[in-house]
C-alpha cells in the first residue's frame, strides 16, 4: 500500500509539472478522484495534496554573487580575487582560501644582425665583433618559451594575511638537439614563495626577485610591483640590477608610505670565464661560469632596503627606494711538499643602489636606477661582471682576493598614450673596473690587463624603444597584445688589439604576440 501511495503522489506531481494547465482546478480534481477510486490514496490525503497544489510556490533564493558565500556558510576570510581589487573569472575558492591561476601564452620572434649564439634572451657581455664569423652572421629565432604558468593563493590565518605565489616559464636548460624536431622546451621555476603579513610586519621565504631589484611599489614581492622593464627580451635591459634567487626577508611597514626590510639571499662568488686565474689556484673555489651550485660560499648575501611611496599632487605619484648589499668571499690555498701552505683569504663586497619612479601624470612614468659597488658585479645581470679576481701567491705562498668595481645607470620613460597603447624607451650603461697582476714580462692574471681578451668588457650600453598594443580585451576572456622592441647594444673591451675593431655591436628587433589570461 505504501508503494502505491508513493507512486500516486509521484504521478500527481508529475502531472502538475508537465501539464500547461496544472493551475486549472478541474484537471487536478479529476486526477484526484481517479486515485481515490483506485484505492491508491484516501480522501483525506487527496484533500491534503489539493491544498499543497493550490499554495503559491516558495521563492527561490537568489544565486550568490561571484565569490559570495552560499547560504548557511560563513563569509570567507578572503574574497576570490587575483590580487587586491582585480577579480578573475578563473579564480576559485576552497574554504577561506582563494586560488587564482595566472599566466600568458607568448610567441616571440627576434632578429639580430649578428649571431650572439643565444636564445630570445640576449647575452649582453658576449656580443661578437665583426672580425669574427659570428659577427658576420645574423640570426632569426621563433619561440614560445616565454609563456608563463602560475598560481596565486590568498588566505587569512587568524590575524595573518598569507600569500603564496608560483610562476614558471619554459626557458629551462635545453638539450643541444631541442630545435631539430620537437622543440620540447623545459619548464623552470621563476618564483615560488610564501609571504605572511601580520600588522606592520611581513615575512617571506622562498625564491623571488632579489631585494636589490628596483621596485615600482614599496618592497612588494609580487612581480607586477617590481621594475624589470617592458622589454620583450627575456634578459630585459642591459645594466638592470636583478636576480631571482632563494631568500628569507623581513619587512616593517611603519606607515602607509614607508617600508624597510632586510633579506638574506643565496650567494654565489662569481668570477666568470673572462678572469684569468693563477695556475696554482683551485678554480672549483669560485663560479667561473661552469661550477654552478658546486661553488663554496661562506655566507648569504645580506641586503637592506628602504622604500618611500607618496602622491605629490595633481595626479603625480612618486616611488623611491635605496638598497645596500653586503657580501663575503673566501678562498683557500693548499700546497704540500717542501713548502706546505694551508691559508684562507677573505674579502668583503659592498654595493648600493638608488631607484626612482616618478609619475608626472597618471599615464607617464619616468624611471631612474643607479648602482655602484665593489664585489657586486653579478647583480648586473647578464653583463658578465666579475665580483673579484684572484691574485697570485704572496710571500707566504697564499693567493688573495681583490674585489672589482662596477657601476650601472638606467633611465627611461613609459607612456600609456591611450588605454590600449603603451610606448617606452630606455638607455642603460654598465661599466666594469679592472685589476690584474703581472707574473712575467708577457703574462698576467686578473681582468682588463694589457693584452687581455676582448671578453674583458669595460662597458656595455643599450638603447631601447618599444610599444605594447592591446588588440582585443574582454574581462571574462583576457586580452591579446602585440609587442615590439627595437634595441642597439654596444660593447667595449678594456684592450683593443692592433687592427681590431674598437667595439662590438648588435641591432635587434623583437616582435611578440601574447594572450594574457583574464
C-alpha positions in Angstrom: 0.0 0.0 0.0 2.9 2.4 0.8 4.5 2.0 -2.6 1.1 2.6 -4.2 0.8 5.9 -2.3 4.3 7.0 -3.3 3.6 6.1 -6.9 0.3 8.0 -6.8 1.9 11.1 -5.3 4.7 11.0 -8.0 2.1 10.7 -10.8 0.2 13.6 -9.3 3.2 15.9 -9.0 4.4 14.9 -12.5 1.1 15.6 -14.0 1.1 19.0 -12.3 4.5 19.9 -13.6 4.0 18.5 -17.1 0.6 19.9 -17.8 0.5 23.6 -19.1 -2.9 23.8 -17.2 -1.6 22.5 -13.9 -3.2 25.5 -12.3 -6.6 24.6 -13.6 -8.6 23.1 -10.7 -10.8 20.9 -12.9 -7.9 18.8 -14.2 -6.4 18.5 -10.8 -9.7 17.3 -9.2 -10.3 14.7 -11.9 -6.9 13.2 -11.3 -7.5 13.1 -7.5 -10.9 11.4 -8.0 -9.3 8.7 -10.1 -6.6 8.0 -7.5 -9.3 7.7 -4.7 -11.4 5.4 -6.9 -8.4 3.1 -7.5 -7.8 3.0 -3.7 -4.3 4.5 -4.1 -5.0 7.4 -1.8 -7.7 8.3 0.8 -10.0 11.3 0.5 -8.1 12.9 3.4 -4.8 12.5 1.5 -6.4 13.9 -1.6 -7.6 16.9 0.2 -4.0 17.5 1.6 -2.5 17.2 -1.9 -5.1 19.6 -3.3 -4.2 22.2 -0.6 -0.5 21.9 -1.3 -1.1 22.3 -5.1 -3.1 25.4 -4.5 -0.5 27.1 -2.4 1.9 29.7 -4.2 5.4 28.3 -4.7 8.1 29.4 -2.2 10.5 32.0 -3.7 13.9 30.6 -4.8 17.0 32.0 -3.1 19.0 34.4 -5.3 22.1 33.0 -6.8 25.2 34.1 -5.0 27.4 36.7 -6.5 30.8 35.5 -7.7 32.9 35.0 -4.6 30.0 35.4 -2.2 29.3 32.7 0.4 26.4 30.2 -0.1 23.5 30.5 2.3 24.2 28.8 5.6 28.0 29.1 5.3 30.2 31.7 7.0 31.6 34.6 4.9 35.1 33.7 3.6 38.0 35.4 5.1 39.5 36.2 1.6 37.5 37.1 -1.5 38.1 35.4 -4.8 40.4 37.9 -6.4 43.6 37.9 -8.3 45.3 40.3 -6.0 43.8 43.3 -4.4 41.0 44.9 -6.4 41.2 42.8 -9.6 38.7 39.9 -9.9 39.4 37.0 -12.2 36.8 34.6 -13.6 39.3 31.8 -13.4 39.6 32.1 -9.6 38.1 29.5 -7.3 37.8 29.1 -3.6 38.4 26.2 -1.2 37.2 27.1 2.3 38.6 30.6 3.1 41.5 30.3 0.6 41.3 31.8 -2.9 43.2 30.3 -5.8 43.9 32.4 -8.9 45.6 30.9 -12.0 47.8 33.3 -13.9 50.0 33.5 -16.9 50.1 34.0 -20.7 50.8 32.4 -24.0 53.7 34.1 -25.7 55.0 33.8 -29.2 58.3 35.7 -29.6 60.3 36.3 -32.8 63.7 38.0 -32.7 66.1 39.2 -35.4 69.7 40.1 -34.6 72.1 41.4 -37.2 75.0 39.4 -35.6 74.9 35.9 -34.2 75.0 36.2 -30.4 74.6 32.5 -30.1 71.8 32.7 -27.5 68.1 32.3 -27.4 65.4 35.0 -27.1 67.4 36.4 -24.1 70.4 38.5 -25.1 73.8 37.8 -23.7 75.0 41.4 -23.5 78.5 40.5 -22.4 79.2 38.3 -25.5 78.2 40.4 -28.5 80.5 39.2 -31.3 83.0 41.5 -33.0 82.7 42.0 -36.8 86.1 40.4 -37.4 84.7 37.0 -36.4 82.4 34.7 -38.3 79.7 35.2 -35.7 79.9 38.9 -36.3 79.2 38.4 -40.0 76.1 36.2 -39.5 72.6 37.2 -38.5 70.1 35.2 -36.5 66.4 34.8 -36.6 64.5 32.8 -33.9 60.9 31.9 -33.1 60.0 30.7 -29.6 57.1 30.1 -27.3 59.4 29.6 -24.3 58.5 32.8 -22.6 54.9 31.6 -22.0 54.0 31.6 -18.3 52.1 29.4 -16.0 51.5 30.4 -12.4 49.1 30.4 -9.4 48.4 32.9 -6.7 47.0 31.7 -3.3 45.5 34.2 -0.8 44.2 33.3 2.6 43.8 34.5 6.2 45.1 32.5 9.1 44.0 34.3 12.3 45.4 37.8 12.1 47.9 36.8 9.4 47.4 37.6 5.7 49.1 34.8 3.7 50.2 34.9 0.1 51.5 32.0 -1.8 52.9 32.7 -5.3 54.4 30.4 -8.0 55.4 31.4 -11.6 57.1 29.3 -14.2 58.2 29.6 -17.8 59.8 27.3 -20.4 63.3 28.8 -20.6 64.9 25.9 -18.6 68.1 24.2 -19.6 67.7 23.0 -23.2 69.2 20.0 -24.9 71.5 20.7 -27.8 69.1 18.9 -30.2 66.0 20.8 -29.0 65.4 22.8 -32.1 65.9 20.0 -34.6 62.4 18.4 -34.3 60.3 18.6 -31.2 61.2 22.0 -29.6 60.3 20.5 -26.2 61.3 23.4 -24.0 61.9 22.7 -20.4 59.7 24.1 -17.6 61.6 26.1 -15.0 60.8 27.9 -11.7 60.9 31.7 -11.8 59.5 32.5 -8.4 57.9 30.3 -5.7 57.4 31.9 -2.3 55.1 32.3 0.7 54.6 35.8 2.2 53.0 36.3 5.6 51.9 39.7 6.9 50.7 40.5 10.4 50.0 44.1 11.1 53.1 46.2 10.3 55.4 43.1 9.9 55.9 40.9 6.9 58.0 37.8 6.3 58.9 36.0 3.1 60.6 32.7 2.4 61.2 31.0 -0.9 62.5 32.1 -4.3 61.7 35.6 -5.5 63.2 38.6 -7.3 66.2 39.8 -5.3 65.5 42.7 -3.0 68.3 44.5 -4.9 65.9 44.6 -7.9 64.2 48.0 -8.3 60.6 48.2 -7.1 57.7 50.1 -8.6 55.8 49.9 -5.3 57.1 49.6 -1.8 59.2 46.5 -1.3 56.5 44.2 -2.7 57.5 40.7 -3.7 54.8 40.5 -6.4 56.2 40.7 -10.0 53.8 43.4 -11.1 55.2 45.7 -8.3 58.8 45.2 -9.4 60.6 47.1 -12.2 62.3 44.8 -14.8 61.3 46.9 -17.9 58.7 46.4 -20.5 61.2 44.7 -22.8 60.3 41.6 -24.8 63.9 40.4 -24.4 63.9 37.8 -21.6 67.1 39.2 -20.3 65.4 42.6 -20.1 67.6 45.7 -20.3 71.4 45.7 -20.1 72.5 47.1 -16.8 69.3 46.2 -14.9 70.1 45.1 -11.4 68.3 41.8 -10.8 68.4 38.2 -9.7 65.8 35.6 -8.9 67.1 33.5 -6.0 66.2 31.7 -2.8 65.9 34.1 0.2 64.3 35.0 3.5 63.3 38.6 4.1 61.7 40.5 7.0 59.9 43.8 6.3 58.5 46.5 8.5 55.7 49.0 7.5 55.8 51.8 10.0 53.4 53.9 7.9 51.5 53.5 4.6 54.3 55.4 2.8 57.4 53.9 4.3 58.7 50.3 4.2 62.1 48.9 5.4 63.5 45.4 5.2 66.4 43.1 5.3 67.0 40.0 3.2 69.4 37.1 3.3 69.8 35.6 -0.2 71.6 32.7 -1.8 75.2 33.7 -2.5 77.5 33.0 -5.5 81.1 34.2 -5.6 81.3 34.8 -9.3 84.3 35.5 -11.4 83.1 34.3 -14.8 85.1 32.9 -17.7 86.9 36.2 -18.6 89.1 36.4 -15.5 92.5 34.7 -15.8 93.2 32.8 -12.5 96.7 31.8 -11.1 98.0 28.5 -12.3 98.1 27.1 -8.8 94.6 28.2 -7.9 91.7 25.7 -7.4 89.2 27.0 -9.8 86.4 25.0 -8.1 86.5 27.5 -5.3 84.7 30.1 -7.5 81.9 30.2 -10.0 83.8 30.5 -13.3 80.7 30.1 -15.4 80.6 26.3 -15.1 80.7 25.3 -11.4 77.2 26.4 -10.7 75.8 25.1 -7.4 79.1 23.4 -6.6 80.7 26.7 -5.7 81.5 27.0 -2.0 80.1 30.2 -0.4 80.9 31.4 3.1 77.8 33.4 3.9 74.5 34.5 2.4 74.3 37.9 0.6 72.8 40.4 3.0 70.6 43.2 1.6 68.9 46.1 3.4 66.4 48.3 1.7 64.1 51.2 2.4 61.2 52.4 0.2 59.0 55.5 0.1 55.8 55.9 -1.8 53.6 59.0 -1.9 51.5 61.3 -4.1 52.9 64.7 -5.0 49.5 66.2 -6.0 47.9 66.7 -9.4 48.0 63.0 -10.1 51.7 62.7 -9.6 53.0 59.6 -7.9 56.5 59.1 -6.5 58.4 55.9 -5.6 62.0 55.8 -4.4 64.0 53.0 -2.8 67.6 52.7 -1.7 69.3 49.3 -1.1 72.6 48.2 0.3 74.4 45.0 -0.4 77.0 43.1 1.8 78.8 40.0 0.6 81.6 37.8 1.8 84.1 35.9 -0.3 86.6 33.2 0.8 89.2 31.1 -1.0 91.8 28.6 0.2 95.4 27.9 -0.9 96.6 24.4 -0.1 100.0 23.1 -1.1 102.0 20.1 0.2 105.7 19.2 -0.2 108.8 21.1 1.0 106.9 24.4 1.5 103.4 23.4 2.6 100.7 26.0 2.6 97.2 26.0 4.0 95.8 29.5 4.0 92.4 31.2 3.7 91.9 34.5 2.1 88.7 36.6 2.6 87.3 39.8 1.2 84.1 41.8 1.6 82.0 43.1 -1.2 79.7 46.1 -0.9 77.3 47.9 -3.2 74.4 50.3 -3.1 71.6 51.4 -5.4 69.1 54.2 -5.6 65.9 53.8 -7.7 63.2 56.4 -8.6 59.9 56.1 -10.3 58.1 59.4 -10.9 54.6 59.7 -12.3 54.4 63.1 -14.0 50.8 62.4 -14.8 48.7 59.3 -14.4 49.9 57.8 -17.7 53.6 58.9 -17.9 56.3 57.3 -15.7 59.9 58.4 -15.6 62.4 55.8 -14.3 65.9 56.2 -13.0 68.2 53.5 -11.5 71.8 53.8 -10.3 74.1 51.1 -8.8 77.7 51.2 -7.8 80.0 49.0 -5.7 83.0 46.7 -5.3 82.3 43.0 -5.3 78.7 43.3 -6.6 79.2 42.6 -10.3 77.0 39.5 -10.6 73.9 41.6 -9.7 74.4 43.5 -13.0 72.6 40.5 -14.6 73.7 39.1 -17.9 76.6 41.6 -18.0 79.4 39.2 -17.2 80.8 41.5 -14.5 83.1 39.5 -12.1 82.9 40.0 -8.4 86.6 39.8 -7.9 89.9 38.5 -9.2 92.4 36.1 -7.5 95.9 37.5 -7.0 98.9 35.1 -7.4 100.6 33.7 -4.3 102.1 36.3 -1.9 105.3 35.9 0.1 103.7 33.3 2.3 102.5 31.3 -0.7 98.8 32.2 -0.3 96.5 33.5 -3.1 94.4 36.6 -2.2 91.3 38.4 -3.4 90.8 41.8 -5.0 87.2 42.9 -5.5 86.3 44.6 -8.8 84.3 47.8 -9.0 81.2 48.0 -11.2 78.5 50.6 -11.9 75.2 50.7 -13.7 72.9 53.5 -14.8 69.4 53.0 -16.3 66.9 55.7 -17.3 63.7 55.7 -19.2 60.1 56.5 -19.7 56.8 54.6 -20.0 53.8 56.3 -21.5 50.3 55.0 -21.8 49.2 57.1 -24.8 45.7 55.7 -24.7 44.5 52.7 -22.6 45.3 50.3 -25.4 48.7 51.7 -26.3 51.9 51.9 -24.3 55.2 53.4 -25.6 58.5 53.0 -23.8 62.2 53.8 -24.1 65.3 53.1 -22.0 69.0 53.9 -22.1 71.5 52.0 -19.9 75.2 51.6 -19.4 77.1 49.1 -17.2 80.8 49.6 -16.5 83.4 47.2 -15.1 86.6 48.1 -13.4 89.9 46.2 -13.8 92.5 44.6 -11.6 95.5 42.5 -12.5 99.0 41.3 -11.6 101.9 40.8 -13.9 103.6 37.5 -13.3 106.2 37.7 -16.1 107.1 40.1 -18.9 104.3 38.7 -21.1 101.9 37.1 -18.6 99.2 38.5 -16.4 96.4 37.2 -14.2 93.2 39.2 -13.5 90.8 41.2 -15.6 91.3 44.1 -18.0 95.1 43.8 -18.2 97.2 44.9 -21.3 96.7 42.2 -23.9 93.6 40.8 -22.3 90.9 39.1 -24.4 88.2 41.2 -25.8 85.8 39.4 -23.5 87.2 41.7 -20.7 84.5 44.3 -21.0 85.0 47.9 -20.0 81.4 49.0 -20.7 78.2 47.8 -22.3 75.5 50.2 -23.4 71.9 49.6 -24.7 69.4 51.9 -26.4 65.8 50.6 -26.5 62.4 51.7 -27.8 59.2 49.7 -27.9 55.5 49.5 -27.8 52.7 47.3 -26.5 49.4 47.4 -28.3 46.3 45.7 -26.9 44.4 44.3 -29.9 41.4 42.9 -28.0 40.3 42.7 -24.4 37.3 41.3 -22.6 37.1 40.9 -18.8 36.0 37.3 -18.9 38.4 36.2 -21.6 41.7 38.0 -21.1 43.4 40.1 -23.8 45.5 39.8 -26.9 48.6 42.0 -27.3 51.1 42.8 -30.0 54.5 43.8 -28.6 57.5 45.3 -30.4 61.0 46.1 -29.2 64.0 47.6 -31.0 67.4 47.7 -29.4 71.0 48.6 -30.1 73.8 47.2 -27.9 77.4 48.5 -27.9 80.2 46.6 -26.1 83.7 48.0 -25.5 86.6 45.9 -24.2 89.5 47.1 -22.0 92.1 46.1 -24.5 91.9 46.6 -28.3 94.4 44.6 -30.3 96.1 46.3 -33.2 93.9 46.5 -36.3 91.0 45.1 -34.3 87.6 46.8 -34.1 87.2 49.0 -31.1 83.7 47.8 -30.2 81.1 45.1 -30.9 77.5 46.0 -31.5 74.2 44.4 -32.5 70.9 45.6 -33.6 67.8 43.7 -32.5 64.1 43.6 -33.4 61.6 41.6 -31.3 58.0 41.0 -32.4 55.7 39.3 -30.0 52.1 38.1 -29.8 50.8 37.5 -26.3 47.5 36.2 -25.0 47.0 37.1 -21.3 44.7 35.0 -19.1 41.9 37.1 -17.6 
